[in-house]
Structures are given as structure tokens and as C-alpha cells.
Amino acid sequence: MNPDPLIDEIREVRRIISAEFGHDPRRLVAHYMERQRKLRESGEHKFYDSRQPESESDLVLHDKPSKPR
């Protein structure tokens, strides 16, 4: 498999972030949850929440896919 510099960079950043939290999964998840909360509150980004349907028609099983919104 050929090395991919972009993937290597992403992995290095992830290792650095993990090290900041002592490679503790609970602390790392708490960090990401807090980041997500702050990003949601900022209003700068739109988040998709798969737990809540956008409309009642999203709850219905359709024979054909619905048209894109």
C-alpha cells in the first residue's frame, strides 16, 4: 500500500490530541463532546441530528425515495 501524506498528517494530529488527554478514552470523548457543544452553540455550523426526524413524512416508509429537499 502506498503511503498517503494526508492520511499520515491526520493520524499524527489525532495522536497529538490523544496525548493531550493522556490517551484516556473517557477524557478524549469528553473533549470532543465539549467541542461539539461549543460548535453547535456558535451557530456557525449546521449539525444533522439523526435522532430527530425533520418532518412527519420522514417517519413513513415510502415505496419510492422522496425527492431531495
PQR file of N, CA, C, O and H, with PARSE charges and radii, in Angstrom:
ATOM      1  N   MET A   1       0.842  -1.173   0.000 -0.4000 1.5000
ATOM      2  CA  MET A   1       0.000   0.000   0.000 -0.0000 2.0000
ATOM      3  C   MET A   1       0.893   1.244   0.000  0.5500 1.7000
ATOM      4  O   MET A   1       1.858   1.326   0.761 -0.5500 1.4000
ATOM      5  N   ASN A   2       0.568   2.191  -0.844 -0.4000 1.5000
ATOM      6  CA  ASN A   2       1.351   3.425  -0.951 -0.0000 2.0000
ATOM      7  C   ASN A   2       1.046   4.352   0.222  0.5500 1.7000
ATOM      8  O   ASN A   2      -0.111   4.484   0.621 -0.5500 1.4000
ATOM      9  H   ASN A   2      -0.216   2.125  -1.462  0.4000 1.0000
ATOM     10  N   PRO A   3       2.070   4.992   0.775 -0.5600 1.5000
ATOM     11  CA  PRO A   3       1.821   5.951   1.852  0.2800 2.0000
ATOM     12  C   PRO A   3       1.035   7.156   1.330  0.5500 1.7000
ATOM     13  O   PRO A   3       1.219   7.592   0.193 -0.5500 1.4000
ATOM     14  N   ASP A   4       0.171   7.671   2.171 -0.4000 1.5000
ATOM     15  CA  ASP A   4      -0.631   8.837   1.815 -0.0000 2.0000
ATOM     16  C   ASP A   4      -0.298   9.942   2.814  0.5500 1.7000
ATOM     17  O   ASP A   4      -0.677   9.847   3.981 -0.5500 1.4000
ATOM     18  H   ASP A   4       0.022   7.317   3.094  0.4000 1.0000
ATOM     19  N   PRO A   5       0.405  10.989   2.375 -0.5600 1.5000
ATOM     20  CA  PRO A   5       0.830  12.051   3.295  0.2800 2.0000
ATOM     21  C   PRO A   5      -0.336  12.708   4.041  0.5500 1.7000
ATOM     22  O   PRO A   5      -0.194  13.069   5.210 -0.5500 1.4000
ATOM     23  N   LEU A   6      -1.470  12.863   3.388 -0.4000 1.5000
ATOM     24  CA  LEU A   6      -2.617  13.494   4.040 -0.0000 2.0000
ATOM     25  C   LEU A   6      -3.140  12.617   5.178  0.5500 1.7000
ATOM     26  O   LEU A   6      -3.426  13.113   6.268 -0.5500 1.4000
ATOM     27  H   LEU A   6      -1.585  12.570   2.439  0.4000 1.0000
ATOM     28  N   ILE A   7      -3.263  11.321   4.924 -0.4000 1.5000
ATOM     29  CA  ILE A   7      -3.714  10.397   5.966 -0.0000 2.0000
ATOM     30  C   ILE A   7      -2.700  10.359   7.108  0.5500 1.7000
ATOM     31  O   ILE A   7      -3.081  10.331   8.278 -0.5500 1.4000
ATOM     32  H   ILE A   7      -3.031  10.918   4.039  0.4000 1.0000
ATOM     33  N   ASP A   8      -1.422  10.357   6.772 -0.4000 1.5000
ATOM     34  CA  ASP A   8      -0.379  10.369   7.804 -0.0000 2.0000
ATOM     35  C   ASP A   8      -0.481  11.619   8.674  0.5500 1.7000
ATOM     36  O   ASP A   8      -0.307  11.548   9.890 -0.5500 1.4000
ATOM     37  H   ASP A   8      -1.113  10.380   5.821  0.4000 1.0000
ATOM     38  N   GLU A   9      -0.760  12.755   8.056 -0.4000 1.5000
ATOM     39  CA  GLU A   9      -0.897  14.011   8.808 -0.0000 2.0000
ATOM     40  C   GLU A   9      -2.107  13.954   9.739  0.5500 1.7000
ATOM     41  O   GLU A   9      -2.025  14.367  10.896 -0.5500 1.4000
ATOM     42  H   GLU A   9      -0.901  12.813   7.067  0.4000 1.0000
ATOM     43  N   ILE A  10      -3.222  13.444   9.236 -0.4000 1.5000
ATOM     44  CA  ILE A  10      -4.434  13.317  10.060 -0.0000 2.0000
ATOM     45  C   ILE A  10      -4.161  12.413  11.258  0.5500 1.7000
ATOM     46  O   ILE A  10      -4.543  12.731  12.384 -0.5500 1.4000
ATOM     47  H   ILE A  10      -3.289  13.108   8.296  0.4000 1.0000
ATOM     48  N   ARG A  11      -3.503  11.296  11.012 -0.4000 1.5000
ATOM     49  CA  ARG A  11      -3.192  10.367  12.105 -0.0000 2.0000
ATOM     50  C   ARG A  11      -2.268  11.007  13.135  0.5500 1.7000
ATOM     51  O   ARG A  11      -2.431  10.783  14.334 -0.5500 1.4000
ATOM     52  H   ARG A  11      -3.193  11.038  10.097  0.4000 1.0000
ATOM     53  N   GLU A  12      -1.307  11.795  12.686 -0.4000 1.5000
ATOM     54  CA  GLU A  12      -0.390  12.464  13.605 -0.0000 2.0000
ATOM     55  C   GLU A  12      -1.137  13.474  14.474  0.5500 1.7000
ATOM     56  O   GLU A  12      -0.890  13.557  15.677 -0.5500 1.4000
ATOM     57  H   GLU A  12      -1.174  11.977  11.711  0.4000 1.0000
ATOM     58  N   VAL A  13      -2.038  14.233  13.879 -0.4000 1.5000
ATOM     59  CA  VAL A  13      -2.828  15.200  14.648 -0.0000 2.0000
ATOM     60  C   VAL A  13      -3.683  14.464  15.676  0.5500 1.7000
ATOM     61  O   VAL A  13      -3.797  14.905  16.820 -0.5500 1.4000
ATOM     62  H   VAL A  13      -2.238  14.165  12.902  0.4000 1.0000
ATOM     63  N   ARG A  14      -4.279  13.350  15.277 -0.4000 1.5000
ATOM     64  CA  ARG A  14      -5.088  12.563  16.212 -0.0000 2.0000
ATOM     65  C   ARG A  14      -4.237  12.033  17.366  0.5500 1.7000
ATOM     66  O   ARG A  14      -4.689  12.015  18.510 -0.5500 1.4000
ATOM     67  H   ARG A  14      -4.186  12.991  14.348  0.4000 1.0000
ATOM     68  N   ARG A  15      -3.015  11.604  17.074 -0.4000 1.5000
ATOM     69  CA  ARG A  15      -2.114  11.127  18.132 -0.0000 2.0000
ATOM     70  C   ARG A  15      -1.774  12.260  19.103  0.5500 1.7000
ATOM     71  O   ARG A  15      -1.738  12.053  20.316 -0.5500 1.4000
ATOM     72  H   ARG A  15      -2.647  11.619  16.144  0.4000 1.0000
ATOM     73  N   ILE A  16      -1.528  13.443  18.571 -0.4000 1.5000
ATOM     74  CA  ILE A  16      -1.194  14.601  19.408 -0.0000 2.0000
ATOM     75  C   ILE A  16      -2.366  14.944  20.327  0.5500 1.7000
ATOM     76  O   ILE A  16      -2.182  15.153  21.526 -0.5500 1.4000
ATOM     77  H   ILE A  16      -1.557  13.611  17.586  0.4000 1.0000
ATOM     78  N   ILE A  17      -3.568  15.001  19.761 -0.4000 1.5000
ATOM     79  CA  ILE A  17      -4.757  15.314  20.567 -0.0000 2.0000
ATOM     80  C   ILE A  17      -4.957  14.249  21.637  0.5500 1.7000
ATOM     81  O   ILE A  17      -5.229  14.573  22.793 -0.5500 1.4000
ATOM     82  H   ILE A  17      -3.718  14.831  18.787  0.4000 1.0000
ATOM     83  N   SER A  18      -4.825  12.987  21.262 -0.4000 1.5000
ATOM     84  CA  SER A  18      -4.974  11.898  22.230 -0.0000 2.0000
ATOM     85  C   SER A  18      -3.958  12.024  23.359  0.5500 1.7000
ATOM     86  O   SER A  18      -4.290  11.804  24.524 -0.5500 1.4000
ATOM     87  H   SER A  18      -4.603  12.723  20.323  0.4000 1.0000
ATOM     88  N   ALA A  19      -2.730  12.375  23.021 -0.4000 1.5000
ATOM     89  CA  ALA A  19      -1.677  12.525  24.030 -0.0000 2.0000
ATOM     90  C   ALA A  19      -2.006  13.651  25.011  0.5500 1.7000
ATOM     91  O   ALA A  19      -1.674  13.560  26.193 -0.5500 1.4000
ATOM     92  H   ALA A  19      -2.460  12.554  22.075  0.4000 1.0000
ATOM     93  N   GLU A  20      -2.658  14.712  24.526 -0.4000 1.5000
ATOM     94  CA  GLU A  20      -3.036  15.825  25.400 -0.0000 2.0000
ATOM     95  C   GLU A  20      -3.967  15.365  26.517  0.5500 1.7000
ATOM     96  O   GLU A  20      -4.029  15.992  27.574 -0.5500 1.4000
ATOM     97  H   GLU A  20      -2.928  14.786  23.566  0.4000 1.0000
ATOM     98  N   PHE A  21      -4.688  14.272  26.286 -0.4000 1.5000
ATOM     99  CA  PHE A  21      -5.637  13.758  27.265 -0.0000 2.0000
ATOM    100  C   PHE A  21      -5.166  12.427  27.852  0.5500 1.7000
ATOM    101  O   PHE A  21      -5.964  11.624  28.334 -0.5500 1.4000
ATOM    102  H   PHE A  21      -4.637  13.762  25.427  0.4000 1.0000
ATOM    103  N   GLY A  22      -3.847  12.216  27.799 -0.4000 1.5000
ATOM    104  CA  GLY A  22      -3.257  11.030  28.396 -0.0000 2.0000
ATOM    105  C   GLY A  22      -3.718   9.732  27.761  0.5500 1.7000
ATOM    106  O   GLY A  22      -3.689   8.681  28.402 -0.5500 1.4000
ATOM    107  H   GLY A  22      -3.199  12.868  27.407  0.4000 1.0000
ATOM    108  N   HIS A  23      -4.140   9.794  26.512 -0.4000 1.5000
ATOM    109  CA  HIS A  23      -4.650   8.621  25.785 -0.0000 2.0000
ATOM    110  C   HIS A  23      -5.794   7.950  26.554  0.5500 1.7000
ATOM    111  O   HIS A  23      -6.008   6.742  26.452 -0.5500 1.4000
ATOM    112  H   HIS A  23      -4.164  10.647  25.991  0.4000 1.0000
ATOM    113  N   ASP A  24      -6.522   8.763  27.324 -0.4000 1.5000
ATOM    114  CA  ASP A  24      -7.654   8.271  28.113 -0.0000 2.0000
ATOM    115  C   ASP A  24      -8.925   8.444  27.280  0.5500 1.7000
ATOM    116  O   ASP A  24      -9.328   9.576  27.012 -0.5500 1.4000
ATOM    117  H   ASP A  24      -6.348   9.745  27.407  0.4000 1.0000
ATOM    118  N   PRO A  25      -9.561   7.352  26.867 -0.5600 1.5000
ATOM    119  CA  PRO A  25     -10.743   7.459  26.005  0.2800 2.0000
ATOM    120  C   PRO A  25     -11.860   8.306  26.606  0.5500 1.7000
ATOM    121  O   PRO A  25     -12.529   9.046  25.886 -0.5500 1.4000
ATOM    122  N   ARG A  26     -12.068   8.204  27.913 -0.4000 1.5000
ATOM    123  CA  ARG A  26     -13.148   8.990  28.537 -0.0000 2.0000
ATOM    124  C   ARG A  26     -12.860  10.488  28.440  0.5500 1.7000
ATOM    125  O   ARG A  26     -13.744  11.278  28.106 -0.5500 1.4000
ATOM    126  H   ARG A  26     -11.524   7.602  28.498  0.4000 1.0000
ATOM    127  N   ARG A  27     -11.627  10.866  28.731 -0.4000 1.5000
ATOM    128  CA  ARG A  27     -11.259  12.284  28.649 -0.0000 2.0000
ATOM    129  C   ARG A  27     -11.313  12.772  27.208  0.5500 1.7000
ATOM    130  O   ARG A  27     -11.726  13.902  26.946 -0.5500 1.4000
ATOM    131  H   ARG A  27     -10.909  10.225  29.002  0.4000 1.0000
ATOM    132  N   LEU A  28     -10.901  11.931  26.285 -0.4000 1.5000
ATOM    133  CA  LEU A  28     -10.903  12.303  24.869 -0.0000 2.0000
ATOM    134  C   LEU A  28     -12.333  12.509  24.363  0.5500 1.7000
ATOM    135  O   LEU A  28     -12.616  13.485  23.669 -0.5500 1.4000
ATOM    136  H   LEU A  28     -10.566  11.013  26.497  0.4000 1.0000
ATOM    137  N   VAL A  29     -13.230  11.586  24.714 -0.4000 1.5000
ATOM    138  CA  VAL A  29     -14.632  11.722  24.306 -0.0000 2.0000
ATOM    139  C   VAL A  29     -15.239  12.970  24.940  0.5500 1.7000
ATOM    140  O   VAL A  29     -15.976  13.704  24.280 -0.5500 1.4000
ATOM    141  H   VAL A  29     -13.000  10.793  25.278  0.4000 1.0000
ATOM    142  N   ALA A  30     -14.938  13.216  26.210 -0.4000 1.5000
ATOM    143  CA  ALA A  30     -15.449  14.421  26.875 -0.0000 2.0000
ATOM    144  C   ALA A  30     -14.973  15.675  26.143  0.5500 1.7000
ATOM    145  O   ALA A  30     -15.735  16.628  25.979 -0.5500 1.4000
ATOM    146  H   ALA A  30     -14.340  12.620  26.746  0.4000 1.0000
ATOM    147  N   HIS A  31     -13.723  15.671  25.707 -0.4000 1.5000
ATOM    148  CA  HIS A  31     -13.171  16.803  24.951 -0.0000 2.0000
ATOM    149  C   HIS A  31     -13.956  17.024  23.660  0.5500 1.7000
ATOM    150  O   HIS A  31     -14.351  18.148  23.350 -0.5500 1.4000
ATOM    151  H   HIS A  31     -13.105  14.897  25.841  0.4000 1.0000
ATOM    152  N   TYR A  32     -14.180  15.943  22.910 -0.4000 1.5000
ATOM    153  CA  TYR A  32     -14.899  16.075  21.637 -0.0000 2.0000
ATOM    154  C   TYR A  32     -16.363  16.465  21.849  0.5500 1.7000
ATOM    155  O   TYR A  32     -16.922  17.218  21.052 -0.5500 1.4000
ATOM    156  H   TYR A  32     -13.860  15.029  23.162  0.4000 1.0000
ATOM    157  N   MET A  33     -16.978  15.966  22.899 -0.4000 1.5000
ATOM    158  CA  MET A  33     -18.366  16.343  23.192 -0.0000 2.0000
ATOM    159  C   MET A  33     -18.451  17.834  23.527  0.5500 1.7000
ATOM    160  O   MET A  33     -19.379  18.520  23.099 -0.5500 1.4000
ATOM    161  H   MET A  33     -16.524  15.354  23.546  0.4000 1.0000
ATOM    162  N   GLU A  34     -17.485  18.326  24.288 -0.4000 1.5000
ATOM    163  CA  GLU A  34     -17.462  19.751  24.627 -0.0000 2.0000
ATOM    164  C   GLU A  34     -17.230  20.599  23.376  0.5500 1.7000
ATOM    165  O   GLU A  34     -17.865  21.639  23.200 -0.5500 1.4000
ATOM    166  H   GLU A  34     -16.731  17.768  24.635  0.4000 1.0000
ATOM    167  N   ARG A  35     -16.324  20.156  22.517 -0.4000 1.5000
ATOM    168  CA  ARG A  35     -16.092  20.877  21.245 -0.0000 2.0000
ATOM    169  C   ARG A  35     -17.373  20.927  20.424  0.5500 1.7000
ATOM    170  O   ARG A  35     -17.725  21.968  19.869 -0.5500 1.4000
ATOM    171  H   ARG A  35     -15.809  19.311  22.660  0.4000 1.0000
ATOM    172  N   GLN A  36     -18.064  19.795  20.352 -0.4000 1.5000
ATOM    173  CA  GLN A  36     -19.310  19.738  19.591 -0.0000 2.0000
ATOM    174  C   GLN A  36     -20.342  20.695  20.180  0.5500 1.7000
ATOM    175  O   GLN A  36     -21.018  21.409  19.439 -0.5500 1.4000
ATOM    176  H   GLN A  36     -17.778  18.950  20.802  0.4000 1.0000
ATOM    177  N   ARG A  37     -20.468  20.716  21.511 -0.4000 1.5000
ATOM    178  CA  ARG A  37     -21.427  21.610  22.161 -0.0000 2.0000
ATOM    179  C   ARG A  37     -21.124  23.068  21.814  0.5500 1.7000
ATOM    180  O   ARG A  37     -22.026  23.837  21.481 -0.5500 1.4000
ATOM    181  H   ARG A  37     -19.918  20.137  22.113  0.4000 1.0000
ATOM    182  N   LYS A  38     -19.849  23.436  21.895 -0.4000 1.5000
ATOM    183  CA  LYS A  38     -19.467  24.818  21.601 -0.0000 2.0000
ATOM    184  C   LYS A  38     -19.722  25.166  20.134  0.5500 1.7000
ATOM    185  O   LYS A  38     -20.178  26.268  19.828 -0.5500 1.4000
ATOM    186  H   LYS A  38     -19.117  22.811  22.165  0.4000 1.0000
ATOM    187  N   LEU A  39     -19.434  24.241  19.235 -0.4000 1.5000
ATOM    188  CA  LEU A  39     -19.676  24.494  17.814 -0.0000 2.0000
ATOM    189  C   LEU A  39     -21.164  24.651  17.536  0.5500 1.7000
ATOM    190  O   LEU A  39     -21.561  25.518  16.757 -0.5500 1.4000
ATOM    191  H   LEU A  39     -19.064  23.346  19.483  0.4000 1.0000
ATOM    192  N   ARG A  40     -21.994  23.817  18.168 -0.4000 1.5000
ATOM    193  CA  ARG A  40     -23.450  23.944  18.000 -0.0000 2.0000
ATOM    194  C   ARG A  40     -23.924  25.306  18.493  0.5500 1.7000
ATOM    195  O   ARG A  40     -24.700  25.984  17.821 -0.5500 1.4000
ATOM    196  H   ARG A  40     -21.672  23.113  18.801  0.4000 1.0000
ATOM    197  N   GLU A  41     -23.449  25.699  19.676 -0.4000 1.5000
ATOM    198  CA  GLU A  41     -23.865  26.969  20.264 -0.0000 2.0000
ATOM    199  C   GLU A  41     -23.414  28.165  19.446  0.5500 1.7000
ATOM    200  O   GLU A  41     -24.078  29.202  19.454 -0.5500 1.4000
ATOM    201  H   GLU A  41     -22.819  25.148  20.222  0.4000 1.0000
ATOM    202  N   SER A  42     -22.310  28.043  18.748 -0.4000 1.5000
ATOM    203  CA  SER A  42     -21.783  29.170  17.976 -0.0000 2.0000
ATOM    204  C   SER A  42     -22.700  29.531  16.815  0.5500 1.7000
ATOM    205  O   SER A  42     -22.714  30.677  16.366 -0.5500 1.4000
ATOM    206  H   SER A  42     -21.771  27.201  18.741  0.4000 1.0000
ATOM    207  N   GLY A  43     -23.465  28.559  16.329 -0.4000 1.5000
ATOM    208  CA  GLY A  43     -24.348  28.808  15.197 -0.0000 2.0000
ATOM    209  C   GLY A  43     -23.615  28.891  13.869  0.5500 1.7000
ATOM    210  O   GLY A  43     -24.243  29.117  12.835 -0.5500 1.4000
ATOM    211  H   GLY A  43     -23.454  27.628  16.694  0.4000 1.0000
ATOM    212  N   GLU A  44     -22.318  28.716  13.875 -0.4000 1.5000
ATOM    213  CA  GLU A  44     -21.534  28.804  12.643 -0.0000 2.0000
ATOM    214  C   GLU A  44     -21.645  27.547  11.794  0.5500 1.7000
ATOM    215  O   GLU A  44     -21.351  27.568  10.599 -0.5500 1.4000
ATOM    216  H   GLU A  44     -21.808  28.532  14.716  0.4000 1.0000
ATOM    217  N   HIS A  45     -22.071  26.450  12.418 -0.4000 1.5000
ATOM    218  CA  HIS A  45     -22.125  25.171  11.719 -0.0000 2.0000
ATOM    219  C   HIS A  45     -23.508  24.563  11.881  0.5500 1.7000
ATOM    220  O   HIS A  45     -24.169  24.756  12.901 -0.5500 1.4000
ATOM    221  H   HIS A  45     -22.309  26.433  13.389  0.4000 1.0000
ATOM    222  N   LYS A  46     -23.937  23.826  10.863 -0.4000 1.5000
ATOM    223  CA  LYS A  46     -25.216  23.137  10.932 -0.0000 2.0000
ATOM    224  C   LYS A  46     -24.936  21.664  11.210  0.5500 1.7000
ATOM    225  O   LYS A  46     -24.112  21.042  10.539 -0.5500 1.4000
ATOM    226  H   LYS A  46     -23.400  23.670  10.034  0.4000 1.0000
ATOM    227  N   PHE A  47     -25.627  21.114  12.199 -0.4000 1.5000
ATOM    228  CA  PHE A  47     -25.447  19.721  12.569 -0.0000 2.0000
ATOM    229  C   PHE A  47     -26.689  18.932  12.189  0.5500 1.7000
ATOM    230  O   PHE A  47     -27.811  19.423  12.306 -0.5500 1.4000
ATOM    231  H   PHE A  47     -26.296  21.619  12.744  0.4000 1.0000
ATOM    232  N   TYR A  48     -26.477  17.718  11.737 -0.4000 1.5000
ATOM    233  CA  TYR A  48     -27.575  16.813  11.447 -0.0000 2.0000
ATOM    234  C   TYR A  48     -27.764  15.923  12.660  0.5500 1.7000
ATOM    235  O   TYR A  48     -26.817  15.281  13.114 -0.5500 1.4000
ATOM    236  H   TYR A  48     -25.565  17.319  11.643  0.4000 1.0000
ATOM    237  N   ASP A  49     -28.969  15.882  13.183 -0.4000 1.5000
ATOM    238  CA  ASP A  49     -29.259  15.047  14.338 -0.0000 2.0000
ATOM    239  C   ASP A  49     -30.098  13.870  13.876  0.5500 1.7000
ATOM    240  O   ASP A  49     -31.289  14.022  13.604 -0.5500 1.4000
ATOM    241  H   ASP A  49     -29.738  16.404  12.813  0.4000 1.0000
ATOM    242  N   SER A  50     -29.492  12.713  13.786 -0.4000 1.5000
ATOM    243  CA  SER A  50     -30.181  11.533  13.272 -0.0000 2.0000
ATOM    244  C   SER A  50     -31.242  11.017  14.235  0.5500 1.7000
ATOM    245  O   SER A  50     -32.040  10.155  13.866 -0.5500 1.4000
ATOM    246  H   SER A  50     -28.524  12.590  14.007  0.4000 1.0000
ATOM    247  N   ARG A  51     -31.264  11.524  15.447 -0.4000 1.5000
ATOM    248  CA  ARG A  51     -32.242  11.054  16.426 -0.0000 2.0000
ATOM    249  C   ARG A  51     -33.601  11.703  16.231  0.5500 1.7000
ATOM    250  O   ARG A  51     -34.604  11.167  16.701 -0.5500 1.4000
ATOM    251  H   ARG A  51     -30.616  12.224  15.746  0.4000 1.0000
ATOM    252  N   GLN A  52     -33.664  12.835  15.554 -0.4000 1.5000
ATOM    253  CA  GLN A  52     -34.923  13.550  15.408 -0.0000 2.0000
ATOM    254  C   GLN A  52     -35.268  13.694  13.934  0.5500 1.7000
ATOM    255  O   GLN A  52     -34.498  14.280  13.173 -0.5500 1.4000
ATOM    256  H   GLN A  52     -32.849  13.270  15.172  0.4000 1.0000
ATOM    257  N   PRO A  53     -36.439  13.157  13.515 -0.5600 1.5000
ATOM    258  CA  PRO A  53     -36.844  13.321  12.113  0.2800 2.0000
ATOM    259  C   PRO A  53     -37.127  14.789  11.811  0.5500 1.7000
ATOM    260  O   PRO A  53     -37.585  15.537  12.674 -0.5500 1.4000
ATOM    261  N   GLU A  54     -36.848  15.186  10.572 -0.4000 1.5000
ATOM    262  CA  GLU A  54     -37.075  16.578  10.179 -0.0000 2.0000
ATOM    263  C   GLU A  54     -38.557  16.871   9.991  0.5500 1.7000
ATOM    264  O   GLU A  54     -38.998  18.000  10.206 -0.5500 1.4000
ATOM    265  H   GLU A  54     -36.476  14.578   9.871  0.4000 1.0000
ATOM    266  N   SER A  55     -39.327  15.864   9.590 -0.4000 1.5000
ATOM    267  CA  SER A  55     -40.765  16.046   9.427 -0.0000 2.0000
ATOM    268  C   SER A  55     -41.453  14.709   9.637  0.5500 1.7000
ATOM    269  O   SER A  55     -40.807  13.662   9.684 -0.5500 1.4000
ATOM    270  H   SER A  55     -38.968  14.947   9.415  0.4000 1.0000
ATOM    271  N   GLU A  56     -42.774  14.758   9.763 -0.4000 1.5000
ATOM    272  CA  GLU A  56     -43.533  13.528   9.980 -0.0000 2.0000
ATOM    273  C   GLU A  56     -43.370  12.559   8.814  0.5500 1.7000
ATOM    274  O   GLU A  56     -43.369  11.345   9.014 -0.5500 1.4000
ATOM    275  H   GLU A  56     -43.299  15.608   9.725  0.4000 1.0000
ATOM    276  N   SER A  57     -43.232  13.086   7.596 -0.4000 1.5000
ATOM    277  CA  SER A  57     -43.087  12.210   6.432 -0.0000 2.0000
ATOM    278  C   SER A  57     -41.784  11.417   6.478  0.5500 1.7000
ATOM    279  O   SER A  57     -41.659  10.394   5.805 -0.5500 1.4000
ATOM    280  H   SER A  57     -43.233  14.073   7.433  0.4000 1.0000
ATOM    281  N   ASP A  58     -40.818  11.877   7.264 -0.4000 1.5000
ATOM    282  CA  ASP A  58     -39.567  11.136   7.410 -0.0000 2.0000
ATOM    283  C   ASP A  58     -39.771   9.843   8.194  0.5500 1.7000
ATOM    284  O   ASP A  58     -38.927   8.948   8.160 -0.5500 1.4000
ATOM    285  H   ASP A  58     -40.920  12.708   7.811  0.4000 1.0000
ATOM    286  N   LEU A  59     -40.903   9.750   8.903 -0.4000 1.5000
ATOM    287  CA  LEU A  59     -41.194   8.568   9.701 -0.0000 2.0000
ATOM    288  C   LEU A  59     -41.919   7.490   8.904  0.5500 1.7000
ATOM    289  O   LEU A  59     -42.051   6.360   9.375 -0.5500 1.4000
ATOM    290  H   LEU A  59     -41.589  10.477   8.930  0.4000 1.0000
ATOM    291  N   VAL A  60     -42.388   7.823   7.706 -0.4000 1.5000
ATOM    292  CA  VAL A  60     -43.199   6.920   6.895 -0.0000 2.0000
ATOM    293  C   VAL A  60     -42.313   6.139   5.938  0.5500 1.7000
ATOM    294  O   VAL A  60     -41.383   6.690   5.349 -0.5500 1.4000
ATOM    295  H   VAL A  60     -42.281   8.741   7.324  0.4000 1.0000
ATOM    296  N   LEU A  61     -42.607   4.852   5.786 -0.4000 1.5000
ATOM    297  CA  LEU A  61     -41.893   4.025   4.825 -0.0000 2.0000
ATOM    298  C   LEU A  61     -42.493   4.288   3.448  0.5500 1.7000
ATOM    299  O   LEU A  61     -43.694   4.102   3.251 -0.5500 1.4000
ATOM    300  H   LEU A  61     -43.363   4.404   6.264  0.4000 1.0000
ATOM    301  N   HIS A  62     -41.677   4.714   2.501 -0.4000 1.5000
ATOM    302  CA  HIS A  62     -42.136   5.042   1.157 -0.0000 2.0000
ATOM    303  C   HIS A  62     -41.719   3.956   0.182  0.5500 1.7000
ATOM    304  O   HIS A  62     -40.668   3.336   0.338 -0.5500 1.4000
ATOM    305  H   HIS A  62     -40.702   4.865   2.661  0.4000 1.0000
ATOM    306  N   ASP A  63     -42.569   3.728  -0.844 -0.4000 1.5000
ATOM    307  CA  ASP A  63     -42.207   2.783  -1.900 -0.0000 2.0000
ATOM    308  C   ASP A  63     -41.076   3.346  -2.748  0.5500 1.7000
ATOM    309  O   ASP A  63     -40.213   2.608  -3.223 -0.5500 1.4000
ATOM    310  H   ASP A  63     -43.423   4.232  -0.970  0.4000 1.0000
ATOM    311  N   LYS A  64     -41.093   4.656  -2.929 -0.4000 1.5000
ATOM    312  CA  LYS A  64     -40.075   5.323  -3.736 -0.0000 2.0000
ATOM    313  C   LYS A  64     -39.339   6.321  -2.844  0.5500 1.7000
ATOM    314  O   LYS A  64     -39.921   6.875  -1.912 -0.5500 1.4000
ATOM    315  H   LYS A  64     -41.794   5.255  -2.543  0.4000 1.0000
ATOM    316  N   PRO A  65     -38.082   6.543  -3.129 -0.5600 1.5000
ATOM    317  CA  PRO A  65     -37.355   7.547  -2.339  0.2800 2.0000
ATOM    318  C   PRO A  65     -37.986   8.924  -2.505  0.5500 1.7000
ATOM    319  O   PRO A  65     -38.472   9.265  -3.584 -0.5500 1.4000
ATOM    320  N   SER A  66     -37.976   9.707  -1.443 -0.4000 1.5000
ATOM    321  CA  SER A  66     -38.509  11.063  -1.538 -0.0000 2.0000
ATOM    322  C   SER A  66     -37.547  11.930  -2.332  0.5500 1.7000
ATOM    323  O   SER A  66     -36.364  11.615  -2.460 -0.5500 1.4000
ATOM    324  H   SER A  66     -37.580   9.430  -0.567  0.4000 1.0000
ATOM    325  N   LYS A  67     -38.072  13.026  -2.864 -0.4000 1.5000
ATOM    326  CA  LYS A  67     -37.245  13.950  -3.637 -0.0000 2.0000
ATOM    327  C   LYS A  67     -36.321  14.700  -2.691  0.5500 1.7000
ATOM    328  O   LYS A  67     -36.701  15.002  -1.559 -0.5500 1.4000
ATOM    329  H   LYS A  67     -39.033  13.282  -2.760  0.4000 1.0000
ATOM    330  N   PRO A  68     -35.113  15.003  -3.145 -0.5600 1.5000
ATOM    331  CA  PRO A  68     -34.192  15.784  -2.299  0.2800 2.0000
ATOM    332  C   PRO A  68     -34.783  17.138  -1.964  0.5500 1.7000
ATOM    333  O   PRO A  68     -35.513  17.724  -2.763 -0.5500 1.4000
ATOM    334  N   ARG A  69     -34.465  17.631  -0.782 -0.4000 1.5000
ATOM    335  CA  ARG A  69     -35.010  18.935  -0.349 -0.0000 2.0000
ATOM    336  C   ARG A  69     -34.172  20.052  -0.864  0.5500 1.7000
ATOM    337  O   ARG A  69     -34.470  21.218  -0.605 -0.5500 1.4000
ATOM    338  H   ARG A  69     -33.872  17.155  -0.133  0.4000 1.0000
TER
END
